[in-house]
Amino acid sequence: DCSYFRDLEEEYDISFWQDMYADVTERNHTFEIGYFVGEEEYLKKGISKMIIRKLEEKIILLGGREISADPAEDNVFSVKALLSSGFKKKKDGDYRKMIRE
């Protein structure tokens, strides 16, 4: 259900996408997320963190155990949003958050 994200787009007049898919090796184990806030004027306003939080809530409902994201290391805003949302850097471009064992 992406209604929350559509409301956010209308409220802030922004465009972004969000995506989520499950790891195929172990059902409902790791979900990878992706998101993009395109307009520079909306950076540093907490929108990425809101998107991350909403995706995490959905993944928890689906029974996921881990979330991964693969931002470019030079995407400082995204890396900071992930780290402040509890993700840990595994290696360059690989950030993970365990949400249940």
DOTOR-422789 format. One record per residue: residue number from 1; residue in three letters; x, y, z of N, C-alpha, C in turn. Coordinates in steps of 0.05 Angstrom, whole numbers, plus 5000, padded with zeros to 4 digits. Atoms other than C-alpha are relative to their C-alpha. Layout:
<atoms>
<atom seq="NUM" type="ALA" n_X="X" n_Y="Y" n_Z="Z" ca_X="X" ca_Y="Y" ca_Z="Z" c_X="X" c_Y="Y" c_Z="Z"/>
...
</atoms>
This chain:
<atoms>
<atom seq="1" type="ASP" n_X="5017" n_Y="4976" n_Z="5000" ca_X="5000" ca_Y="5000" ca_Z="5000" c_X="5018" c_Y="5025" c_Z="5000"/>
<atom seq="2" type="CYS" n_X="4983" n_Y="4977" n_Z="5003" ca_X="5034" ca_Y="5063" ca_Z="4976" c_X="4985" c_Y="5026" c_Z="5005"/>
<atom seq="3" type="SER" n_X="5016" n_Y="4976" n_Z="4996" ca_X="4979" ca_Y="5112" ca_Z="4997" c_X="5015" c_Y="5021" c_Z="5017"/>
<atom seq="4" type="TYR" n_X="4985" n_Y="4981" n_Z="4983" ca_X="5024" ca_Y="5142" ca_Z="5051" c_X="5020" c_Y="5015" c_Z="4983"/>
<atom seq="5" type="PHE" n_X="4980" n_Y="4987" n_Z="5016" ca_X="5078" ca_Y="5157" ca_Z="4999" c_X="4987" c_Y="5019" c_Z="4980"/>
<atom seq="6" type="ARG" n_X="5014" n_Y="4981" n_Z="5018" ca_X="5028" ca_Y="5188" ca_Z="4951" c_X="4992" c_Y="5025" c_Z="5015"/>
<atom seq="7" type="ASP" n_X="5007" n_Y="4977" n_Z="4984" ca_X="5003" ca_Y="5233" ca_Z="5007" c_X="5025" c_Y="5017" c_Z="5005"/>
<atom seq="8" type="LEU" n_X="4975" n_Y="4986" n_Z="4995" ca_X="5075" ca_Y="5252" ca_Z="5022" c_X="5008" c_Y="5016" c_Z="4975"/>
<atom seq="9" type="GLU" n_X="4993" n_Y="4987" n_Z="5026" ca_X="5087" ca_Y="5268" ca_Z="4948" c_X="4983" c_Y="5025" c_Z="4997"/>
<atom seq="10" type="GLU" n_X="5018" n_Y="4977" n_Z="5004" ca_X="5026" ca_Y="5314" ca_Z="4947" c_X="5007" c_Y="5022" c_Z="5020"/>
<atom seq="11" type="GLU" n_X="4995" n_Y="4980" n_Z="4979" ca_X="5043" ca_Y="5348" ca_Z="5013" c_X="5025" c_Y="5016" c_Z="4995"/>
<atom seq="12" type="TYR" n_X="4974" n_Y="4987" n_Z="5004" ca_X="5115" ca_Y="5364" ca_Z="4995" c_X="5005" c_Y="5006" c_Z="4970"/>
<atom seq="13" type="ASP" n_X="4996" n_Y="4996" n_Z="5028" ca_X="5106" ca_Y="5367" ca_Z="4919" c_X="5027" c_Y="4989" c_Z="4991"/>
<atom seq="14" type="ILE" n_X="4975" n_Y="5013" n_Z="5007" ca_X="5163" ca_Y="5318" ca_Z="4910" c_X="4994" c_Y="4975" c_Z="4984"/>
<atom seq="15" type="SER" n_X="5003" n_Y="5026" n_Z="5013" ca_X="5175" ca_Y="5258" ca_Z="4868" c_X="5022" c_Y="4982" c_Z="5011"/>
<atom seq="16" type="PHE" n_X="4981" n_Y="5020" n_Z="4992" ca_X="5209" ca_Y="5196" ca_Z="4893" c_X="4988" c_Y="4973" c_Z="4995"/>
<atom seq="17" type="TRP" n_X="5010" n_Y="5027" n_Z="5003" ca_X="5204" ca_Y="5122" ca_Z="4886" c_X="5010" c_Y="4984" c_Z="5024"/>
<atom seq="18" type="GLN" n_X="4991" n_Y="5019" n_Z="4979" ca_X="5208" ca_Y="5067" ca_Z="4937" c_X="4996" c_Y="4972" c_Z="4989"/>
<atom seq="19" type="ASP" n_X="5001" n_Y="5027" n_Z="5010" ca_X="5219" ca_Y="4994" ca_Z="4925" c_X="5008" c_Y="4982" c_Z="5023"/>
<atom seq="20" type="MET" n_X="4993" n_Y="5019" n_Z="4980" ca_X="5225" ca_Y="4932" ca_Z="4966" c_X="4997" c_Y="4972" c_Z="4988"/>
<atom seq="21" type="TYR" n_X="5003" n_Y="5028" n_Z="5009" ca_X="5238" ca_Y="4859" ca_Z="4949" c_X="5014" c_Y="4982" c_Z="5018"/>
<atom seq="22" type="ALA" n_X="4989" n_Y="5020" n_Z="4981" ca_X="5255" ca_Y="4796" ca_Z="4986" c_X="5022" c_Y="4984" c_Z="4988"/>
<atom seq="23" type="ASP" n_X="4979" n_Y="5017" n_Z="5007" ca_X="5317" ca_Y="4755" ca_Z="4984" c_X="4989" c_Y="4973" c_Z="4991"/>
<atom seq="24" type="VAL" n_X="5012" n_Y="5024" n_Z="5010" ca_X="5304" ca_Y="4692" ca_Z="4943" c_X="5012" c_Y="4975" c_Z="5013"/>
<atom seq="25" type="THR" n_X="4988" n_Y="5024" n_Z="4989" ca_X="5351" ca_Y="4645" ca_Z="4981" c_X="4986" c_Y="4990" c_Z="5025"/>
<atom seq="26" type="GLU" n_X="5014" n_Y="5009" n_Z="4976" ca_X="5311" ca_Y="4644" ca_Z="5046" c_X="4975" c_Y="5018" c_Z="5002"/>
<atom seq="27" type="ARG" n_X="5025" n_Y="4986" n_Z="5001" ca_X="5238" ca_Y="4664" ca_Z="5044" c_X="4997" c_Y="5020" c_Z="5023"/>
<atom seq="28" type="ASN" n_X="5005" n_Y="4979" n_Z="4980" ca_X="5223" ca_Y="4729" ca_Z="5080" c_X="5023" c_Y="5006" c_Z="5019"/>
<atom seq="29" type="HIS" n_X="4978" n_Y="4994" n_Z="4983" ca_X="5292" ca_Y="4736" ca_Z="5108" c_X="5010" c_Y="5029" c_Z="4996"/>
<atom seq="30" type="THR" n_X="4989" n_Y="4973" n_Z="5005" ca_X="5325" ca_Y="4798" ca_Z="5077" c_X="4984" c_Y="5014" c_Z="4978"/>
<atom seq="31" type="PHE" n_X="5014" n_Y="4983" n_Z="5020" ca_X="5287" ca_Y="4853" ca_Z="5042" c_X="5019" c_Y="5023" c_Z="4994"/>
<atom seq="32" type="GLU" n_X="4984" n_Y="4977" n_Z="5008" ca_X="5325" ca_Y="4905" ca_Z="5002" c_X="4982" c_Y="5023" c_Z="4994"/>
<atom seq="33" type="ILE" n_X="5016" n_Y="4977" n_Z="5006" ca_X="5298" ca_Y="4975" ca_Z="5000" c_X="5015" c_Y="5020" c_Z="4983"/>
<atom seq="34" type="GLY" n_X="4989" n_Y="4979" n_Z="5016" ca_X="5310" ca_Y="5032" ca_Z="4952" c_X="4981" c_Y="5024" c_Z="5001"/>
<atom seq="35" type="TYR" n_X="5016" n_Y="4976" n_Z="4999" ca_X="5285" ca_Y="5103" ca_Z="4953" c_X="5016" c_Y="5023" c_Z="4987"/>
<atom seq="36" type="PHE" n_X="4987" n_Y="4978" n_Z="5013" ca_X="5300" ca_Y="5169" ca_Z="4919" c_X="4983" c_Y="5025" c_Z="5005"/>
<atom seq="37" type="VAL" n_X="5013" n_Y="4973" n_Z="4998" ca_X="5283" ca_Y="5241" ca_Z="4937" c_X="5016" c_Y="5018" c_Z="4981"/>
<atom seq="38" type="GLY" n_X="4986" n_Y="4987" n_Z="5022" ca_X="5300" ca_Y="5280" ca_Z="4875" c_X="5006" c_Y="5030" c_Z="5003"/>
<atom seq="39" type="GLU" n_X="4997" n_Y="4971" n_Z="4998" ca_X="5290" ca_Y="5353" ca_Z="4891" c_X="5018" c_Y="5008" c_Z="5023"/>
<atom seq="40" type="GLU" n_X="4980" n_Y="4992" n_Z="4980" ca_X="5349" ca_Y="5384" ca_Z="4928" c_X="4988" c_Y="5016" c_Z="5023"/>
<atom seq="41" type="GLU" n_X="5012" n_Y="4983" n_Z="4979" ca_X="5304" ca_Y="5432" ca_Z="4967" c_X="4987" c_Y="4982" c_Z="5022"/>
<atom seq="42" type="TYR" n_X="5012" n_Y="5018" n_Z="4980" ca_X="5274" ca_Y="5371" ca_Z="5003" c_X="5019" c_Y="4982" c_Z="5014"/>
<atom seq="43" type="LEU" n_X="4980" n_Y="5015" n_Z="4985" ca_X="5339" ca_Y="5341" ca_Z="5026" c_X="5003" c_Y="5012" c_Z="5028"/>
<atom seq="44" type="LYS" n_X="4995" n_Y="4992" n_Z="4972" ca_X="5356" ca_Y="5345" ca_Z="5100" c_X="4974" c_Y="5009" c_Z="5014"/>
<atom seq="45" type="LYS" n_X="5025" n_Y="4993" n_Z="4987" ca_X="5282" ca_Y="5349" ca_Z="5119" c_X="4987" c_Y="4975" c_Z="5013"/>
<atom seq="46" type="GLY" n_X="5009" n_Y="5025" n_Z="4987" ca_X="5275" ca_Y="5277" ca_Z="5145" c_X="4982" c_Y="4983" c_Z="4983"/>
<atom seq="47" type="ILE" n_X="5018" n_Y="5015" n_Z="5018" ca_X="5236" ca_Y="5252" ca_Z="5085" c_X="5011" c_Y="4971" c_Z="4995"/>
<atom seq="48" type="SER" n_X="4988" n_Y="5027" n_Z="5004" ca_X="5285" ca_Y="5194" ca_Z="5071" c_X="4995" c_Y="4983" c_Z="5025"/>
<atom seq="49" type="LYS" n_X="5004" n_Y="5016" n_Z="4976" ca_X="5280" ca_Y="5173" ca_Z="5144" c_X="4971" c_Y="4992" c_Z="5003"/>
<atom seq="50" type="MET" n_X="5028" n_Y="5008" n_Z="4999" ca_X="5204" ca_Y="5174" ca_Z="5140" c_X="4995" c_Y="4976" c_Z="4981"/>
<atom seq="51" type="ILE" n_X="5003" n_Y="5021" n_Z="5020" ca_X="5207" ca_Y="5130" ca_Z="5078" c_X="5011" c_Y="4974" c_Z="5011"/>
<atom seq="52" type="ILE" n_X="4987" n_Y="5024" n_Z="4988" ca_X="5256" ca_Y="5082" ca_Z="5112" c_X="4983" c_Y="4988" c_Z="5022"/>
<atom seq="53" type="ARG" n_X="5016" n_Y="5009" n_Z="4978" ca_X="5212" ca_Y="5078" ca_Z="5174" c_X="4975" c_Y="4986" c_Z="4990"/>
<atom seq="54" type="LYS" n_X="5024" n_Y="5012" n_Z="5011" ca_X="5149" ca_Y="5063" ca_Z="5133" c_X="5006" c_Y="4973" c_Z="4986"/>
<atom seq="55" type="LEU" n_X="4993" n_Y="5025" n_Z="5013" ca_X="5184" ca_Y="5010" ca_Z="5092" c_X="5007" c_Y="4979" c_Z="5021"/>
<atom seq="56" type="GLU" n_X="4994" n_Y="5019" n_Z="4978" ca_X="5211" ca_Y="4978" ca_Z="5156" c_X="4975" c_Y="4989" c_Z="5013"/>
<atom seq="57" type="GLU" n_X="5025" n_Y="5009" n_Z="4989" ca_X="5141" ca_Y="4976" ca_Z="5185" c_X="4987" c_Y="4979" c_Z="4983"/>
<atom seq="58" type="LYS" n_X="5012" n_Y="5019" n_Z="5018" ca_X="5116" ca_Y="4940" ca_Z="5123" c_X="5016" c_Y="4974" c_Z="5000"/>
<atom seq="59" type="ILE" n_X="4984" n_Y="5024" n_Z="5000" ca_X="5174" ca_Y="4891" ca_Z="5123" c_X="4996" c_Y="4984" c_Z="5026"/>
<atom seq="60" type="ILE" n_X="5006" n_Y="5014" n_Z="4974" ca_X="5161" ca_Y="4874" ca_Z="5197" c_X="4973" c_Y="4985" c_Z="4997"/>
<atom seq="61" type="LEU" n_X="5026" n_Y="5014" n_Z="5005" ca_X="5088" ca_Y="4859" ca_Z="5178" c_X="5002" c_Y="4976" c_Z="4982"/>
<atom seq="62" type="LEU" n_X="4996" n_Y="5023" n_Z="5019" ca_X="5113" ca_Y="4813" ca_Z="5123" c_X="5017" c_Y="4978" c_Z="5012"/>
<atom seq="63" type="GLY" n_X="4983" n_Y="5021" n_Z="4987" ca_X="5157" ca_Y="4775" ca_Z="5172" c_X="5029" c_Y="5001" c_Z="4994"/>
<atom seq="64" type="GLY" n_X="4971" n_Y="4997" n_Z="5006" ca_X="5224" ca_Y="4801" ca_Z="5148" c_X="5017" c_Y="5000" c_Z="5024"/>
<atom seq="65" type="ARG" n_X="4981" n_Y="5001" n_Z="4978" ca_X="5285" ca_Y="4792" ca_Z="5191" c_X="5022" c_Y="5020" c_Z="4997"/>
<atom seq="66" type="GLU" n_X="4978" n_Y="4982" n_Z="5005" ca_X="5335" ca_Y="4838" ca_Z="5158" c_X="4993" c_Y="5019" c_Z="4977"/>
<atom seq="67" type="ILE" n_X="5004" n_Y="4981" n_Z="5022" ca_X="5334" ca_Y="4900" ca_Z="5114" c_X="5028" c_Y="5008" c_Z="4990"/>
<atom seq="68" type="SER" n_X="4975" n_Y="4990" n_Z="5012" ca_X="5389" ca_Y="4919" ca_Z="5066" c_X="4995" c_Y="5023" c_Z="4981"/>
<atom seq="69" type="ALA" n_X="5001" n_Y="4978" n_Z="5019" ca_X="5403" ca_Y="4981" ca_Z="5025" c_X="5027" c_Y="5003" c_Z="4988"/>
<atom seq="70" type="ASP" n_X="4974" n_Y="4997" n_Z="5014" ca_X="5457" ca_Y="4996" ca_Z="4975" c_X="5005" c_Y="5027" c_Z="4988"/>
<atom seq="71" type="PRO" n_X="4995" n_Y="4973" n_Z="5011" ca_X="5468" ca_Y="5071" ca_Z="4969" c_X="5028" c_Y="5003" c_Z="4990"/>
<atom seq="72" type="ALA" n_X="4973" n_Y="4992" n_Z="5008" ca_X="5526" ca_Y="5100" ca_Z="4932" c_X="5014" c_Y="5014" c_Z="5023"/>
<atom seq="73" type="GLU" n_X="4986" n_Y="4988" n_Z="4977" ca_X="5579" ca_Y="5120" ca_Z="4983" c_X="5001" c_Y="5030" c_Z="4999"/>
<atom seq="74" type="ASP" n_X="4999" n_Y="4971" n_Z="5002" ca_X="5580" ca_Y="5191" ca_Z="4956" c_X="4972" c_Y="5012" c_Z="5004"/>
<atom seq="75" type="ASN" n_X="5027" n_Y="4990" n_Z="4994" ca_X="5505" ca_Y="5197" ca_Z="4970" c_X="4998" c_Y="5004" c_Z="5030"/>
<atom seq="76" type="VAL" n_X="4997" n_Y="4994" n_Z="4971" ca_X="5518" ca_Y="5228" ca_Z="5038" c_X="4973" c_Y="5001" c_Z="5014"/>
<atom seq="77" type="PHE" n_X="5026" n_Y="4997" n_Z="4988" ca_X="5445" ca_Y="5244" ca_Z="5052" c_X="4987" c_Y="4973" c_Z="5005"/>
<atom seq="78" type="SER" n_X="5012" n_Y="5027" n_Z="4997" ca_X="5422" ca_Y="5172" ca_Z="5041" c_X="5015" c_Y="4984" c_Z="5021"/>
<atom seq="79" type="VAL" n_X="4984" n_Y="5015" n_Z="4980" ca_X="5480" ca_Y="5142" ca_Z="5081" c_X="4993" c_Y="5010" c_Z="5028"/>
<atom seq="80" type="LYS" n_X="5007" n_Y="4989" n_Z="4974" ca_X="5465" ca_Y="5189" ca_Z="5139" c_X="4972" c_Y="4992" c_Z="5009"/>
<atom seq="81" type="ALA" n_X="5027" n_Y="5008" n_Z="4993" ca_X="5391" ca_Y="5173" ca_Z="5137" c_X="4999" c_Y="4970" c_Z="5008"/>
<atom seq="82" type="LEU" n_X="4999" n_Y="5028" n_Z="4993" ca_X="5406" ca_Y="5098" ca_Z="5139" c_X="5013" c_Y="4996" c_Z="5027"/>
<atom seq="83" type="LEU" n_X="4986" n_Y="5003" n_Z="4974" ca_X="5456" ca_Y="5104" ca_Z="5196" c_X="4983" c_Y="5010" c_Z="5023"/>
<atom seq="84" type="SER" n_X="5017" n_Y="4989" n_Z="4978" ca_X="5409" ca_Y="5147" ca_Z="5237" c_X="4975" c_Y="4984" c_Z="5004"/>
<atom seq="85" type="SER" n_X="5023" n_Y="5018" n_Z="4998" ca_X="5354" ca_Y="5095" ca_Z="5224" c_X="5008" c_Y="4973" c_Z="5011"/>
<atom seq="86" type="GLY" n_X="4991" n_Y="5025" n_Z="4987" ca_X="5396" ca_Y="5040" ca_Z="5257" c_X="5014" c_Y="4980" c_Z="4982"/>
<atom seq="87" type="PHE" n_X="4985" n_Y="5018" n_Z="5018" ca_X="5430" ca_Y="5010" ca_Z="5196" c_X="5029" c_Y="5001" c_Z="5007"/>
<atom seq="88" type="LYS" n_X="4971" n_Y="5002" n_Z="4996" ca_X="5502" ca_Y="4987" ca_Z="5202" c_X="5013" c_Y="4996" c_Z="4973"/>
<atom seq="89" type="LYS" n_X="4985" n_Y="5004" n_Z="5025" ca_X="5553" ca_Y="4991" ca_Z="5146" c_X="5015" c_Y="4973" c_Z="5001"/>
<atom seq="90" type="LYS" n_X="4987" n_Y="5026" n_Z="5002" ca_X="5574" ca_Y="4921" ca_Z="5126" c_X="5026" c_Y="5004" c_Z="4983"/>
<atom seq="91" type="LYS" n_X="4978" n_Y="4993" n_Z="5018" ca_X="5619" ca_Y="4946" ca_Z="5069" c_X="4990" c_Y="5023" c_Z="4983"/>
<atom seq="92" type="ASP" n_X="5009" n_Y="4978" n_Z="5018" ca_X="5617" ca_Y="5003" ca_Z="5018" c_X="4976" c_Y="4991" c_Z="4984"/>
<atom seq="93" type="GLY" n_X="5024" n_Y="5005" n_Z="5016" ca_X="5548" ca_Y="5005" ca_Z="4988" c_X="4983" c_Y="4978" c_Z="5011"/>
<atom seq="94" type="ASP" n_X="5016" n_Y="5022" n_Z="4988" ca_X="5520" ca_Y="4952" ca_Z="5035" c_X="4994" c_Y="5006" c_Z="5029"/>
<atom seq="95" type="TYR" n_X="5009" n_Y="4992" n_Z="4973" ca_X="5481" ca_Y="4975" ca_Z="5096" c_X="4978" c_Y="4981" c_Z="5008"/>
<atom seq="96" type="ARG" n_X="5019" n_Y="5021" n_Z="4990" ca_X="5441" ca_Y="4925" ca_Z="5139" c_X="4988" c_Y="5008" c_Z="5027"/>
<atom seq="97" type="LYS" n_X="5013" n_Y="4996" n_Z="4974" ca_X="5392" ca_Y="4928" ca_Z="5196" c_X="4985" c_Y="4974" c_Z="5006"/>
<atom seq="98" type="MET" n_X="5015" n_Y="5023" n_Z="4991" ca_X="5369" ca_Y="4866" ca_Z="5234" c_X="4975" c_Y="5010" c_Z="5015"/>
<atom seq="99" type="ILE" n_X="5025" n_Y="4991" n_Z="4986" ca_X="5296" ca_Y="4874" ca_Z="5255" c_X="4989" c_Y="4978" c_Z="5018"/>
<atom seq="100" type="ARG" n_X="5007" n_Y="5022" n_Z="4981" ca_X="5288" ca_Y="4806" ca_Z="5288" c_X="5019" c_Y="4977" c_Z="4993"/>
<atom seq="101" type="GLU" n_X="4982" n_Y="5023" n_Z="5004" ca_X="5332" ca_Y="4744" ca_Z="5297" c_X="4986" c_Y="4977" c_Z="4988"/>
</atoms>
